């Protein structure tokens, strides 16, 4: 029944305007605020997600809510760092290097990945294809 249904992510923010600027200006995504006051954000292809306001009781997710798959993760990390993004630093087993990238190694068999937070504290990642 749902196998052919279009899906999309959604998460909250405590400051819609700051989030709009971050996703549009810092990350360079196409952002539209709809008539209900919800941000509709277009990423690559037909991928989209929404961010909706949640006032004083907003709690950022303590897990990754959105992943961006990229080519050349180091170049993307450098670009975003130059835009003011601070990448998270994690210890083993997902130990990150000085740039914040968890590199594929003997102990990490997953993709190279780096995590950062949006202005509302939600955790995002970029991961290498």
C-alpha positions as CSV (number, residue, x, y, z in Angstrom):
1,X,0.0,0.0,0.0
2,X,2.7,2.5,0.9
3,X,5.6,1.1,-1.1
4,X,5.1,3.6,-4.0
5,X,4.2,6.6,-1.8
6,X,6.4,9.7,-1.9
7,X,8.1,10.3,1.5
8,X,9.9,13.3,3.0
9,X,11.6,14.3,6.3
10,X,10.4,16.9,8.8
11,X,11.8,18.3,11.9
12,X,11.4,21.4,14.1
13,X,13.0,24.7,14.8
14,X,12.7,27.3,17.5
15,X,13.4,30.2,15.1
16,X,12.0,29.9,11.6
17,X,13.7,33.0,10.1
18,X,17.2,31.9,11.4
19,X,16.6,28.4,9.9
20,X,15.4,29.9,6.6
21,X,18.6,31.9,6.3
22,X,20.8,28.9,7.3
23,X,19.3,26.5,4.8
24,X,19.0,29.1,2.0
25,X,22.1,31.2,2.4
26,X,24.6,28.9,4.2
27,X,23.7,25.6,2.7
28,X,22.5,27.0,-0.6
29,X,19.2,25.1,-0.8
30,X,15.9,26.4,-2.3
31,X,13.7,27.4,0.6
32,X,10.1,28.6,0.5
33,X,7.9,29.5,3.5
34,X,4.4,28.2,2.7
35,X,1.1,29.7,3.8
36,X,1.1,27.7,7.0
37,X,4.4,29.1,8.1
38,X,6.4,25.9,7.3
39,X,9.7,25.9,5.5
40,X,9.6,23.7,2.4
41,X,13.2,22.9,1.4
42,X,14.2,21.4,-2.0
43,X,17.4,19.4,-2.1
44,X,18.8,17.4,-5.1
45,X,16.4,16.0,-7.6
46,X,12.9,15.5,-6.1
47,X,14.2,15.3,-2.5
48,X,12.6,17.7,-0.1
49,X,12.0,18.2,3.6
50,X,10.1,20.5,5.8
51,X,10.9,22.4,8.9
52,X,8.2,23.7,11.1
53,X,8.2,26.1,14.1
54,X,7.9,24.8,17.6
55,X,8.2,27.6,20.1
56,X,9.6,27.4,23.6
57,X,9.3,23.7,24.0
58,X,11.5,22.9,20.9
59,X,14.0,20.1,21.7
60,X,16.6,19.4,18.9
61,X,16.9,15.8,17.9
62,X,19.9,14.0,19.5
63,X,20.4,11.9,16.4
64,X,21.0,12.7,12.7
65,X,17.8,14.0,11.1
66,X,19.1,14.7,7.7
67,X,22.0,13.3,5.6
68,X,23.5,15.0,2.5
69,X,25.4,12.5,0.2
70,X,28.3,14.3,-1.4
71,X,31.3,13.6,-3.6
72,X,34.7,14.8,-2.1
73,X,33.7,15.2,1.5
74,X,36.9,17.1,2.5
75,X,36.2,19.8,-0.1
76,X,32.6,20.1,1.1
77,X,33.8,20.2,4.8
78,X,36.3,23.0,3.9
79,X,33.6,24.9,2.0
80,X,31.1,24.7,4.8
81,X,33.7,25.5,7.5
82,X,34.5,28.7,5.5
83,X,30.8,29.6,5.8
84,X,31.0,29.3,9.6
85,X,29.8,25.8,10.1
86,X,31.5,24.0,13.0
87,X,31.7,20.2,12.6
88,X,31.2,18.0,15.6
89,X,34.0,16.1,17.2
90,X,33.4,12.6,18.4
91,X,35.5,10.0,20.2
92,X,35.9,6.3,19.3
93,X,34.2,4.3,17.8
94,X,33.2,7.1,15.4
95,X,36.3,9.1,16.0
96,X,36.5,12.2,13.9
97,X,39.7,13.9,12.6
98,X,40.7,17.5,13.1
99,X,38.2,18.6,10.4
100,X,35.4,16.6,12.0
101,X,35.4,13.8,9.4
102,X,35.0,10.2,10.5
103,X,37.2,8.4,8.0
104,X,36.7,4.9,6.8
105,X,39.2,2.7,8.6
106,X,39.7,-0.7,10.1
107,X,37.4,0.2,13.0
108,X,34.9,2.2,10.9
109,X,33.6,0.3,7.9
110,X,30.9,2.9,7.0
111,X,31.2,5.8,4.6
112,X,33.3,8.9,5.4
113,X,30.9,11.2,7.3
114,X,30.9,14.5,9.2
115,X,28.2,15.9,11.4
116,X,27.2,19.5,12.2
117,X,24.2,21.2,13.7
118,X,21.7,23.6,12.3
119,X,20.9,26.8,14.3
120,X,18.1,25.0,16.1
121,X,20.6,22.3,17.3
122,X,19.3,19.5,15.0
123,X,22.1,17.2,13.8
124,X,22.8,17.0,10.1
125,X,25.5,15.1,8.2
126,X,27.4,15.0,5.0
127,X,28.6,11.6,3.9
128,X,30.7,10.6,1.0
129,X,29.0,8.6,-1.8
